[in-house]
């Protein structure tokens, strides 16, 4: 289906030079599981299902079929790993490989995000003001403006976020 294309994340360089050789992955990926308090005689069944979803085998099967890693300790079998796409292997190795990424869940920003959903919309972290031109996607920005430089885009990121984050007290 994918031919010879190899999909993966493109790492963004660290701006300070700290933690060289260490991959840091910032994510807000979280999930919730609710059991209705009025479940009555189905309450135990719902709890059993929740427990079943988090057995090592269920986590493996979920990962093998979806390509998404869960934040629990489990390991795919060799057969399951070999059945993954290139991208899914890349993600699995990032989380569970020999040199896994340091995963940071930015849950601390949840209340801040909820307080201003306009600011924290899709791709908010790439918003930049370069001169008087606003951008929200570096790939489109560089494709549409051949005079744009990496330095000016990073300076635009700094400018945009410095001006906006001060209103959050950060």
C-alpha positions in Angstrom: 0.0 0.0 0.0 2.7 2.5 0.9 5.3 1.3 -1.6 8.7 2.5 -0.7 7.6 5.6 1.2 8.9 5.8 4.8 6.9 7.9 7.1 8.3 9.1 10.4 8.5 12.2 12.6 11.0 14.8 11.7 12.9 15.8 14.8 13.1 19.5 15.6 16.5 20.6 16.8 17.0 21.6 20.4 17.5 25.3 20.6 19.8 25.3 23.7 22.0 22.4 22.8 21.0 20.7 26.1 20.4 16.9 26.4 22.4 16.1 23.3 21.6 12.7 21.9 18.4 12.5 24.0 15.1 12.5 22.2 12.3 14.3 24.0 8.7 13.8 23.0 6.1 16.3 24.3 2.6 15.0 24.0 -0.9 15.9 25.3 -2.2 12.4 24.4 -4.3 11.2 27.3 -7.5 9.3 27.7 -10.3 8.8 30.2 -12.5 5.8 31.0 -15.8 6.5 32.6 -18.2 4.0 34.2 -21.6 5.4 34.7 -22.5 5.4 38.4 -25.9 4.1 37.5 -24.5 1.0 35.8 -26.1 -1.2 38.5 -25.4 -4.9 38.0 -23.2 -4.1 35.0 -20.7 -2.2 37.2 -18.5 -5.3 37.8 -18.7 -6.2 34.1 -17.5 -2.7 33.1 -14.6 -3.0 35.6 -13.7 -6.4 34.2 -13.7 -5.0 30.7 -11.5 -2.1 31.8 -9.1 -4.5 33.4 -9.1 -6.8 30.3 -8.3 -3.8 28.0 -5.1 -3.3 30.1 -3.8 -6.8 30.2 -0.4 -7.3 28.4 -2.0 -9.3 25.6 -4.7 -6.7 25.0 -2.1 -3.9 24.9 -0.1 -5.9 22.4 -3.1 -6.6 20.2 -4.2 -2.9 20.4 -0.6 -1.8 19.4 -0.4 -4.3 16.6 -3.7 -3.3 15.0 -3.5 0.4 15.5 0.2 1.2 15.5 -0.4 3.3 18.6 1.6 2.8 21.8 -0.1 2.8 25.2 1.8 4.3 28.2 2.1 1.0 30.0 4.9 -1.6 30.3 4.4 -4.3 27.6 6.4 -5.7 24.7 5.2 -6.8 21.3 6.1 -10.3 20.2 8.6 -10.5 17.3 5.7 -11.5 15.0 3.6 -8.5 16.0 6.5 -6.1 15.6 7.3 -7.4 12.1 3.7 -6.9 11.1 3.8 -3.2 11.8 4.2 -0.6 9.1 7.5 1.4 9.0 5.8 4.3 10.7 4.3 2.1 13.4 7.7 0.6 14.1 9.2 4.1 14.3 6.6 5.0 16.9 7.0 1.8 18.8 10.8 2.2 18.9 10.4 5.8 20.0 8.4 4.7 23.0 9.8 1.2 23.8 13.0 0.7 21.8 16.6 0.4 23.0 16.9 4.2 23.3 13.3 5.4 24.0 12.4 9.0 23.9 11.9 10.9 27.2 8.1 11.4 27.1 6.7 14.5 28.7 3.0 14.7 29.1 2.1 18.4 29.1 -1.0 18.0 31.2 0.0 21.0 33.3 -1.1 23.1 30.4 -4.7 21.7 30.4 -6.2 24.6 32.4 -4.3 27.1 30.4 -5.5 25.5 27.2 -9.1 25.5 28.3 -8.9 29.2 29.3 -8.1 30.2 25.7 -9.1 27.6 23.1 -8.6 30.2 20.3 -4.9 30.4 21.0 -4.4 26.7 21.5 -6.0 25.6 18.3 -4.5 23.1 15.8 -0.8 23.6 15.2 -0.6 26.4 17.8 3.0 25.6 18.6 4.0 26.6 15.0 2.4 30.0 15.0 4.9 32.7 14.0 4.8 36.3 13.1 7.6 37.1 10.6 7.4 40.9 10.0 3.7 41.5 9.5 3.0 38.0 8.1 1.4 35.4 10.4 2.2 31.8 9.8 0.9 28.6 11.4 2.6 25.9 9.4 6.4 26.0 8.6 6.1 23.7 5.5 3.5 25.9 3.9 5.4 29.1 4.9 8.6 28.0 3.2 6.8 26.7 0.2 4.9 30.0 -0.3 7.8 32.4 0.5 11.2 31.7 -1.0 12.8 34.6 0.9 11.8 33.1 4.3 14.8 31.8 6.3 14.9 29.3 9.1 16.3 32.0 11.4 13.5 34.4 10.6 10.9 31.7 11.2 12.4 30.8 14.6 12.6 34.4 15.5 8.9 34.7 14.4 8.0 31.8 16.7 9.8 33.4 19.6 8.1 36.8 18.9 4.6 35.3 18.6 4.8 33.1 21.7 6.6 35.7 23.8 3.9 38.2 23.1 1.1 35.7 23.8 2.3 33.6 26.7 2.8 36.7 28.9 -0.9 37.0 29.1 -1.0 33.5 30.7 1.5 34.5 33.3 4.1 32.0 31.9 
